């Protein structure tokens, strides 16, 4: 799709998620049946757009968006404008940021609205001509925004079930039941696309024998979570899981408390990645949604990153939850743009999962505690099926 997104201004828009904006603009062109049209979107400062506003509209000061259809000035040019040229949309990021703050929405959401507004102007809509046309243009914008939200991804994210908590219950009594290996089989039959286990150095839940049996019986994909430690590396190489996920590990924690600090521990992690790569085992790094960690993960050869969703899930207010979700969305887009495959997990449950599942850059969700807890009341098969229903588009509650 011939979309050209330009950062015109000398200003550094450090919080602007360019991959997300590009993806949404391309999807809008598809929704408007304009996929073969050439479009330029220029993001600029207030000062820059004010000069265009003054020159072409004879109005002082900045505005949020200006549209310049390619065909409008064609007669005055000494050459014919190709019919596939749609035109240019100029947007002030500074104005958009102020409007986003007032409306309590993300900068990316406001820019998406302005791109759509500009596109409709290029197609001949003009809210300034009459009140009737203003209403028509508004209705068209709202319909397209709704469609955009419903078509964020064409296929659902994959669901991997972590069965550690089944082993936790077993270890509490020191018996052989419930069996995490049997639980993994039930999850697969219910539709899970993978099984996740964390073999901790203190062996508080999953045991070495569990891992061996799971390697023999899992038919989908076995993901071994582990610390970047010598013993665990040897076990992973001997077992041959379908992938490993490197996670931080503290003996006093109840569960993994945060993401891996790849930037600080890159030499140790890189050595583990090199050993796994030689054995043909892809490596995922469990990290916080942080640009610095994403950059380090790409530099040392990781195949995947799994974004830590804990802060989003534990947010105490709607405002904080929205802020944490924006960080996840931006990090997922940045990681994907950097060539990394993206998974997400930690703390996801039946209320907060659909919003994350709708992000088109996330391939797989890793969920354990919520599903095992739900299974106490409805059974494991039903608990998995209920979660699968939530991550299928259209996403409920989004």
FIDREN-918688 format. One record per residue: x, z, y of N, C-alpha, C, CB in turn. Coordinates in steps of 0.2 Angstrom, whole numbers, plus 2048, in hexadecimal, padded with zeros to 3 digits. Glycine has a CB too. Layout:
<atoms>
XZYXZYXZYXZY/...
</atoms>
This chain:
<atoms>
8048007FA8008008008048008067FB806800/8047FB80B8087FA8118067FF8168087F3813/80880681580780B81A80E80D81D803811817/80E80D82381480F82781381582B81780982B/81681B82981582182D81C822830813827828/81B82383782182483B82182A83F82181E840/82682E83F82783484382B83284982B83A83F/82783084E82A82D85582D83285982482A858/82B83885982E83D85E83484085C82984385F/83884286183E84686083D84D85E842846867/83784F85F83585685C83685685582E85885F/83885C85283885D84B83286184983F862849/82E85D84582886084382986483C82285B842/82C86983C82F86C83682986E831833872838/82387083481E87282F81A86C82D81A877833/81B86682F81786082D81985E82681885B832/81485D82281585B81B81385381B81085F816/81984F81C81884881C81584581681F84581E/81884781081584480A80E845809819847804/80B84B80B80484C80A80084880F80285480C/8028478157FF84381A7FF83B818803843821/80583981580583281280083180D80C831810/8008368087FC8358027F48358057FD83B7FE/7F28398097EB83980C7EA83380F7EA83F810/7EE8308137ED82A8177EC8248127F382881C/7F082480D7F081F8087E981F8047F581F803/7E78258037E08268007DA8248047DF82D7FD/7DB82580B7D682380F7D581C8107D7826816/7DB8188107DB81180F7D880E8097E280E810/7D98128047D58107FD7CE8117FE7D88137F7/7CC8178017C58188017C18138067C481F804/7C581080B7C280C8107C380480D7C580D817/7C68038077C77FD8057CC7F98097C07F9804/7D17FD80B7D67FA8107DD7FA80D7D67FD816/7DD7FA8067E47FB8037E97F68047E37FC7FB/7E67F08067EB7EA8077EC7E980E7E87E4804/7EA7ED8127EB7ED8197F27F081B7E57EF81D/7F57EE8217FB7F18237F97F68298007EC826/7FB7FC8287F980182D80080582F7F480682B/80080683680680B83880381183B80A80783E/80581783980381D83C809820840800822837/80982184680F82484A80D82B84C81081F850/81183084A81083784C81583885281183C846/81283B85781683C85D815842861815836862/81884386681784986B81184887081E84B86E/81084D87380B84D87980D84887E80985487C/81384988081684588581683D88481D847887/81883C87D81883587B81183287B81B834875/80C83587880583287880283287F801836873/80483788380183788A80383088E80483D88E/80982E88D80B82789080782288E81382688F/80582188780181C8847FA81D88780181C87D/7F88238877F182588A7F08228917EF82C889/7F58238957F582189C7F581A89D7FB8248A0/7FA8168997FB80F8997F580B89780180D896/7F280D8917ED80988E7E680B8907EE809887/7E58128917DE8148927DD81789A7DC81A88E/7E381789D7E38198A47E08208A57DE8148A9/7E28248A07E082C8A07E78308A07DC82D89A/7E68358A47EC83A8A47EC83F89F7EC83D8AB/7F384089D7F48468987F38438917EF84B899/7F584788C7F58468857EE8458827F984A881/7ED84287D7E78428797E98438717E383B879/7E484486D7E68458667E883F8627E1849862/7E48398637E583385F7E382D8637E1833858/7E78288627E68218657E681C8607EB82086B/7E28178607E281285B7E380B85F7DB812857/7E780785C7E880085F7E77FB8597EF800861/7E17F88597E07F38547E47ED8557D87F0854/7E77EA84F7EC7E584F7E97DE8527EF7E3849/7E27DD8517DF7D78537DD7D785B7D97D684F/7DD7DC85E7DB7DD8657DF7D98697DA7E4867/7E67D98687EA7D686D7ED7CF86A7F07DA86F/7EA7CD8657EC7C78627EC7C18667E87C585C/7E77C086A7E67B986E7EC7B98737E07B9871/7EF7BE8757F47BE87B7FB7BD8787F47C487F/7FC7BD8718027BC86E8047B586C8037C0868/80A7B386C80C7AC86B80C7AB8638137AA86E/80A7AF85F80A7AE8588037B28558107B1854/8017B084F7FB7B284C7FD7B98497F87AD847/7F87BE84A7F97C48467F67C383F7F67CA84A/7FA7C583A7F77C48337F17C88327FD7C782E/7EC7C582E7E67C982E7E67CF82A7E17C482A/7EC7D18277EC7D78237EF7DD8277F17D681D/7F07DB82E7F37E08327ED7E48357F77DD838/7ED7EB8347E77EF8367E87F283D7E67F5831/7EE7F483F7F07F68457F47FD8457E97F8849/7F480084B7F880784B7F480C84D7FE805850/7F581284B7F281984D7F781D84F7EE81C847/7F781F8557FB8248587F882B8597FD822860/7FC8308567F98378567FE83C8597F883984F/7FC84085E80084586080084B85B7FE848867/80684D85880685385480585985780C853850/80785985E8078608627FF86186380B85F868/7FC85C8657F485D8667F185F8607F1857869/7F385B85A7EF85C8547F18648527F285784F/7F78668537F886D8517F487285580086E852/7F387185B7EF87585F7E887585D7EF874867/7E586F85B7DE86F8597DE8728527DC867859/7E387184E7E28748477E287C8487E8872843/7E687F84C7E688684D7DF88884F7EB888852/7DC8858547D58878577D08868517D388285D/7D188184D7CC8808487CD8848417CB879846/7D38888417D588C83C7D68878357D089183A/7D98828367DB87D8307E287B8317D6877831/7E587882B7EC87682B7ED87082F7EE875824/7F38708317F586A8357F48638317FD86A837/7F586482B7F485E8277ED85C8277F785F820/7E88618267E185F8267DF85C82D7DD865825/7E285F8337E085C8397E385583A7E286083F/7E98548387EC84D8387E88488347F384D836/7E584A82E7E184682A7DB84482D7DF84A823/7D88498317D28478357D384283A7CF84D838/7D984383D7DB83E8437DC8378407E0841847/7E083783B7E18308387DB82D8367E6831831/7D68308337D082D8317CC82B8387CB83282D/7CC82F83D7C982D8437CC8278467C9833848/7D28278467D68218487D481B8447DD822848/7D481B83D7D28168397CB81383B7D2818832/7C781783C7C081583D7C08118447BB81B83E/7C48138497C481084F7C780984E7C9813854/7CC8088497CF8028487CA7FD8447D5803843/7C58008417C07FC83E7BA7FA8427BD800838/7BB7FD8497B57FB84D7B180084F7B27F584B/7B180684C7AD80C84F7AF80E8557AD811849/7AB81085A7AD8138607A78188627AD80D865/7A981E8627A48248647A382486B7A782A861/7A782086F7A68218777A181B8797AC81F87A/79F81787579A81287779381487779A80C872/79181987378A81B87378A82286F785816871/78582587078482C86C78282A86577E830870/77E82486477C82285E78282085A77781C85E/78781D85D78D81B85979282185879181685D/79282685C79582C85B793830855795830862/78C83085478A83384F78B83084878283484F/78B82984978C82584379482684178B81D844/79882684679F8278447A182D8417A482584A/79E83384479E83984179C83A83A79B83E846/79683783979483783279883482D78D834831/79B82E82F7A082A82B7A682E82A7A282482E/7A983282F7AF83682E7AD83B8297B1839835/7A883F8297A68448257A584281E7A0848827/7A283C81D7A183A8167A883881379D834816/7AC8358177B38338147B78398137B682E819/7B783E8177BB8448167B98488107BA84981C/7B284880E7AF84B8087B28478027A884B808/7B28408027B483C7FD7BC83D7FC7B38357FE/7BF83E8017C783F8017C88457FD7CA83F808/7C484B7FE7C58517FB7C38517F47C18567FE/7BE84C7F27BC84C7EB7C18477E77B58497EB/7C58437EA7C983E7E67D08407E77C78377E9/7D28467E87D98487E97DD8467E37DA84F7EA/7DA8467DD7DE8447D77D98417D37E284A7D4/7DB83C7CF7D78387CB7D783B7C47D98317CA/7DC83F7C27DC8437BB7DD84A7BD7E18407B7/7DA84E7B87DB8557B97E28577B77D68597B5/7E485D7BA7EB8607B97EA8627B17EC8667BD/7F08637AE7F08657A77F086D7A77F78637A4/7EE8707A27ED8777A27F287A79C7E68797A0/7F787E79E7FB8817997F988879880288079A/7F888B7937F68927927FC8967907F089378D/7FD89C7938028A17927FF8A678D8058A4798/8028A77877FF8AB7828038B27827FF8A877B/8078B378780B8BA7878068C078680F8BA78D/8018C078A7FD8C678A7F98C77837F78C578F/7F98C277F7F68C37787FC8C87747F58BD774/8028C67758078CA7728088D077580E8C6773/8068D177C8068D877F8028DD77C8058D7786/7FC8DA77A7F78DE7777F98E07707F08DB776/7FC8DC76C7FF8DD7658048E27668028D7762/8098E276B80F8E676B80C8ED76D8148E4770/8078EE7718048F47738038F976D7FE8F3777/8018F67677FF8F97618058F975C7F98F775E/8098F475D80F8F375880C8F17518128FA757/8078ED7528058EA74B8068E274B7FD8EB74B/8028DE7478038D77477FE8D374A8048D5740/7F98D774D7F38D47517F28D67587ED8D574C/7F08D275C7EE8CB75B7F48C675B7E98C8761/7F48C17587F98BC7577FA8B775C7F98B9750/7FF8B77607FF8B27668008AB7638058B376A/8028AA75D8038A375A7FC8A17588078A4753/7F88A57557F18A37547ED8A175A7ED8A8750/7EF8A67607EB8A47667ED89E7697ED8AA76B/7F489C7687F689576B7F28907677FE89576A/7F18907617ED88B75D7E688A7607ED88C756/7E38907617DC8907647DC88D76B7D9897764/7E188E76F7E188B7767E28847757E788E77A/7E68817717E787A7707E187776E7ED87976B/7DD87A7697D78777667D287776C7D587B760/7D287B7717CD87C7767CF87777C7CD883779/7D587377B7D786E7807DD8707857D186D785/7E08757847E68767877EB8717867E987E786/7EF86F78B7F486A78A7FB86D7897F5866790/7FC87478980287778780287E78680787578D/80788178380788878280E88B78580788A77A/80D89078981289378D81489A78A811894794/81A89C78981C8A37878228A578A81D8A377F/8238AB78C8298AE78F82C8B278B8278B1796/8328B07888368B578483B8B978983A8B177F/8398BF78A83C8C378E8428C678B8388C8791/8478C878F84D8CB78C84B8D27898538CC791/8468D578B8448DC78983F8DB7838418E078E/83D8D57818388D477C8328D877C83C8D5775/82F8D97828298DD7838238DA7808288DF78A/8238D377F81D8D077C81F8CB7778188CD782/8208C57798228C07758298C27718238B9778/8298C176A82F8C27668328BC76482D8C7760/8388BC76283C8B675F8388B375A8428B875D/8358B77558318B375082B8B075282F8B974B/8288B27588228AF75B8248A875D81F8B3761/82A8A876082D8A176382E89C75E8338A3767/83189F75883389A75382C89775083689E74D/82789C74F82189974C81D89475081C89F74A/81D89675781A89275C81E88B75C81A895763/82488B75B82888475B82588075582F88575B/82488375082288074A81A87E74A823884744/81688174E80F88074E80C87D75480C88674C/80F87D75A80C87B76080C87375F81087D766/8068707618068697608068657677FF86775C/80586976C80586677380C8667767FF869777/80D86C77A81386C77D81587477D813869784/81B87677B81D87D77C82287E78182087F775/82088278682488378C82788A78B820882793/82D88B78B83089278A833894791836891785/83089979383289D7998388A179882C8A179D/83D8A279C8438A679A8478A77A08478A2794/84B8AC7A08508AD7A58568A97A38528B57A5/85A8A77A98608A37A88668A77A58628A07AF/8658AA79F86A8AE79C86D8AB7968668B579B/8738AD7948768AA78E8728AB78887D8AD78D/86F8B078686C8B17808668AD7808698B977F/8628AC78685C8A878685E8A17858588AA78C/86389F78886589878886789678186B89778C/86A89A77D86B89977686589977287089F773/86089D77385A89D76F8568967718568A3771/85689477785288E77985688877685288D781/85C88877685F88277385E88276B867882774/85E88876885D88876185588775F85F88F75E/85188876384A88776284788176484688D766/84A87E76984887776C84187776E848872766/83F87B77383887A77683787377A83688077B/83187177B83086B77F83386B78682986977F/83387178983687278F83787A790831870795/83B87B79583C88279783B88379E844885795/8398897A083888B7A783C8917A883088D7A8/8418917AD8458967AF84189A7B484C8947B2/8418A17B283E8A67B78428AC7B88378A87B3/8418AF7BE8458B57BF8428BB7BA8448B87C6/8468C07B98448C57B48478CC7B68468C37AD/8428D17B78448D77B88418DC7B38428DA7BF/8458E17B18438E57AB83D8E97AD8488E97A9/83D8EB7B48388F07B68318ED7B883A8F47BC/8318E67B982B8E37BB8258E27B582C8DC7BD/81F8E27B781A8E17B38198DA7B18138E47B6/81A8D67B581A8CE7B481F8CB7B98138CB7B4/8208C57B98258C27BD8228C27C48268BA7BB/8268C57C98248C77CF8258C27D58288CD7D2/8298BD7D482A8B87D982E8B27D682E8BB7DF/8308AD7DA8338A87D883B8A97D78328A27DD/83E8A47D38458A47D28498A27D984789F7CD/84E8A67DA8528A47E085789F7DE8558AA7E3/8558987DE85A8937DC85F8927E085688D7DB/85E8937E78638917EC8698967EB8618927F3/86889D7E986D8A27E98708A27E286A8A97EA/86D8A07DD86F8A07D68708997D386B8A47D1/8728947D787288D7D587788C7D08738897DB/87D88F7D088288D7CB8808907C48898917CD/87D8967C487B8987BD8758947BA87989F7BE/8718927BF86B88E7BC86D8877BB86588E7C2/8718847BF87487E7BD87787D7B687987B7C3/87B8827B487E8827AE8798827A88838887AD/8738867A986E8867A486B87F7A486988B7A6/86987C7AA8668757AA86B8707A68658737B1/8718717A787686C7A487686D79D87D86D7A7/87587379A87587479386E87179087687B791/86987279486287079186286879185D873795/86586679786585E79786885B79286885C79E/86E85E78F87285B78A86D85B78387885F789/86986078386586177D85E85D77E86486877C/85D85A78385785678585185B78685585277F/85286178984D86578B84C86579284E86C788/84686379584586379C84586A79F83E86079E/84786B7A58478727A88428727AE84E8747AA/83E8787AE83A8797B483D87F7B783287A7B2/83C8807BE83E8867C18388897C58448847C6/83788F7C38318937C68348967CD82F8997C1/8318937D28338947D982D8967DE83888E7DC/82F8997E382A89A7E88298937EC82C8A07ED/8238927EF82288C7F382688C7F981B88B7F4/82D88A7F883288B7FE8368857FE8368927FD/83788280483B87B80484287C80283A87980B/84588280384C88380284D8837FA84E88A805/8488867F68488877EF8478807EC84388C7ED/84287C7EF8418757EC8478717ED83B8727F0/84A8717F385086D7F485686F7EF85386E7FB/8578757EE85C8777E985A8757E285D87F7E9/8548767E08518747D985386C7D884A8757D8/8528687DD8538617DC85B8607DC85085D7E2/85F8637DF8668627E08698647D98698667E5/8678697D586A86B7CF8678687C986A8737CF/8628637CA86085F7C485A8627C086685F7BF/8568667C38508687C084B8627BF84C86E7C4/8478627BA84285D7B983B85F7BC84185B7B2/83A8657BC8348687BE83586E7C382F86A7B9/83086F7C78308767CA8298787C98318767D2/82887F7C78228827C78218877CD8218867C0/81C8857D181B8897D781888F7D68178847DC/81A8957D981889B7D881189C7DC81D8A17DA/80C89D7D980589D7DD8038A57DE8008997D9/8078A97DC8058B07DD8038B37E480B8B57DB/8078B17E98058B37F07FE8B07F280A8B17F5/7FD8AA7F07F68A77F17F18AB7ED7F689F7EF/7F28AC7E77ED8B07E37EB8B77E57EF8B07DC/7F18BA7E87F08C17EA7EE8C27F17F68C57E8/7ED8BD7F57EC8BD7FC7E68C27FD7EB8B67FF/7E78C68027E28CB8047DC8C98087E58D1807/7DD8C380C7D88C08107D88B980F7DA8C2818/7D28B68127D18AF8117D78AB8157CA8AD814/7D88AE81B7DD8AB81F7E48AB81C7DE8AE826/7E68B08197EC8B08157EC8AC80F7EE8B8813/7E78AC80C7E68A78067E78A08087E08A8802/7E489E80E7E58978107EC8958127E0896816/7EF89A8157F68998177FB8988117F989F81B/7F989C80C7FD89C8067FC8958027FC8A2801/7F68938027F488D7FF7F78878027EC88C7FF/7F88878097FB88280D80288180B7FA883814/80588780A80C88780780D88480180F88E807/8088857FC8098827F580887B7F68038857F1/8038797FA8018727FB80886E7FE7FB8707FF/80B87180381086E80681686E80181287280C/8178737FD81D8737F981C86E7F381E87A7F6/81686E7F18158697EB8168627ED80D86A7E9/8148607F38158597F681C8587F78118587FC/82085D7FA82785C7FB82B85C7F582A8627FF/8298607F082D85F7E982C8587E682A8657E4/8258567E682484F7E382784A7E781C84E7E4/82884A7ED82B8457F18338457F082A8477F9/83584B7EE83D84C7EC83E84A7E583F8537ED/8398477E183A8457DA83984A7D58418427DA/8378507D78358557D282E8557D083785C7D5/82D8577C98268577C782485E7C88268567BF/81E85F7C981B8667CC8168697C88198657D3/81786F7C68128737C28118797C78158767BB/80C87D7C580A8837C98088897C58058827CF/80988F7C78068947C380889B7C58088947BC/8048A07C38058A77C47FF8AA7C880C8A97C8/7FB8AE7C57F58B17C87EF8AD7C97F78B37CF/7EF8A77C67E98A27C77E48A57C27EB89B7C5/7DE8A57C57D88A77C17D28A27C27D68AE7C3/7CC8A57C07C68A07C07C389F7C77C18A37BB/7C68A37CC7C38A27D37C889E7D77C28A97D6/7CF89F7D67D389C7DB7D78957D87D98A17DD/7D68947D27D988E7CF7D78877D17D888E7C7/7D08867D27CE87F7D47D287C7DA7C787F7D5/7D38807DF7D687E7E57DD87B7E47D68837EB/7E187F7E07E887D7DE7E78777D97EB8827DA/7E38777D57E28717D07E086A7D37DC8727CB/7DD86B7D97DC8657DD7E28617E07D78667E2/7E78657E17ED8627E47F085C7DF7F38677E5/7F08567E27F28507DE7F98507DB7F184A7E2/7FE8547DF8058547DD8068597D78098567E3/80185D7D58038627D08008607C97FF8697D2/8058607C480385D7BE8008627B980A85A7BB/8028687B980086D7B48008747B780586D7AE/7FB8787B57FA87E7B77FB8837B17F38807BA/7FF8887B280188D7AD7FD8937AE80888E7AC/7F88957A97F489B7AA7F489F7A47ED8987AC/7F48A57A57F48AA79F7EF8AF7A07FB8AC79E/7F18B47A47ED8BA7A47E68B97A57F08BF7AA/7E48B57AA7DD8B47AB7D98B17A57DC8AF7B1/7DC8AD7A17D98AA79C7D88AF7967DC8A4799/7DE8B37957DD8B878F7D98BD7917E58BB78E/7D88BF7987D38C479A7CC8C27997D48C67A1/7CB8BC79B7C48B979A7C28B97927C48B279D/7C78B778E7C68B77877C48BD7847CD8B5783/7C58C37877C38C97847BB8C97847C58CF789/7B88C57897B08C57897AD8BF7867AF8C6791/7B18BA7867AD8B47847B18B077E7AC8AF78A/7B78B377C7BB8AF7777C08AB77A7B68AC772/7C58AA7777CB8A67797C989E77A7D18A7775/7C689C7757C48957767BF89377C7C089376F/7BA89777D7B68977837BA8987897B089B782/7BE89D7897C289E78F7C68987927C68A478E/7C989578D7CD88F78E7C98897917D188D788/7C388878E7BF88378F7BC8847977B988278A/7BA88A7987B888C79F7BD88A7A47B689379F/7C488C7A37C988A7A87CA8837A87CF88E7A6/7C987F7A37CA8787A37C58757A77CA87579C/7BF8777A77B98757AB7BA8767B27B38787A9/7BE87B7B47BF87C7BB7C58787BE7C28837BC/7C98757BA7CF8717BC7CD8697BC7D58727B9/7C78687BA7C58617BA7C285F7C07C085F7B4/7C48597C37C08577C97B98557C87C48517CD/7B48557CD7B58597D37B68607D27AF8577D8/7BA8637D77BC86A7D67B786F7D97C386B7D9/7B48737D57AF8787D87B287D7DD7AB87C7D2/7AE87E7E27B08847E67B68827EB7B288A7E3/7B887B7EB7BD8797EF7BB8787F67C18737ED/
</atoms>
